[in-house]
Amino acid sequence: MRLATIVDEGRATAAVVEGRRVLPLAIPGAELDSMRAIAAGGEAALRRVGEWVRGQPAGAFRALEDVVLGPAIPDPGAIYTIGLNYAAPGEALDAGEAPDAGEGSERPLVYGKLPSSVTGHGALVAWDRSLTANVDAEVELGVVIGASGPGRTAAGPLGQVFGYTCVNDISSRDPWLDGDQWLLGKSMAGFCPVGPWVVTADELDPADLRLGCTVNGVAQQDDRTSRMRHSIGALIAYLARHVELRPGDLVVTGTPARLAAPPGPDRRLQPGDVVTVWIEGIGGLTNPIG
């Protein structure tokens, strides 16, 4: 199932996406009108949503082009971002090289973005360039945390995954922001586009997805999730040993290296640019730069 958040008359509501059409959720007697609520409800909530959708007439759907997509997760409780998680170009990954984050293993590099930085597909991203003009985009696979419980725990770390989405980890590269204060350099308003929707975990295998980033149609990144040093399960297991992961939280799993071909890795975002991050099996998340 593909689930989006649409904005209608200033109100955000969850919606089901089927091809090029969208159905806002209005399930009687069920508080399932937000992505976090559906994630918290687990499999039972998804069944309820599916049953309700199947009972709706075709006329209840809207054209995708006629709705405004908000951030797929408009109000994440926490955003955990992972650094240095992709092998360098030409670097081989041995079968045992992706650690399980257990005792004695290499630990993932974990930092964060503030929830106030999220924005949606199509939203203009602009910032005060007197603070930083040295900003770039990063494609990352976003993992949406779902419900916990005995059944989920028995399924291992991936049992906590509700679904997957595209995240653009927009970041300042100025030394006074990216060097020792990564939180600020990654958390300005709009620096975390999320979307365009969430693909539920039962419909997507994240182990070997192609992903990339373009600026004005020119490739900046192009790699595969199989090049992660720490797997999604390992990341969730590591985080869960230290913090409480809650439904609707985002784990942003790292970004591959930039391509050496022009415009090259040192190209920074300029007003008028159009950035698209895309992930196989999910889609493309596009934002103009102001």
FENPE-V105956 format. One record per helix or strand. SS is the DSSP state (~ for helix, > for strand). FROM is the first residue (numbers start at 1). LEN is the number of residues. If there is no record, write none. Layout:
ss=SS from=FROM len=LEN
ss=SS from=FROM len=LEN
//
This chain:
ss=> from=2 len=7
ss=> from=11 len=8
ss=> from=21 len=4
ss=~ from=35 len=20
ss=~ from=58 len=3
ss=> from=62 len=2
ss=~ from=64 len=3
ss=> from=68 len=2
ss=> from=79 len=5
ss=> from=86 len=1
ss=> from=109 len=5
ss=~ from=115 len=3
ss=> from=118 len=2
ss=> from=125 len=1
ss=> from=135 len=2
ss=> from=139 len=7
ss=~ from=150 len=5
ss=~ from=157 len=4
ss=> from=161 len=9
ss=> from=171 len=2
ss=~ from=175 len=5
ss=~ from=182 len=4
ss=> from=192 len=9
ss=~ from=201 len=3
ss=~ from=206 len=3
ss=> from=210 len=6
ss=> from=218 len=7
ss=~ from=225 len=3
ss=> from=228 len=1
ss=~ from=232 len=9
ss=> from=250 len=3
ss=> from=274 len=6
ss=> from=283 len=7
//
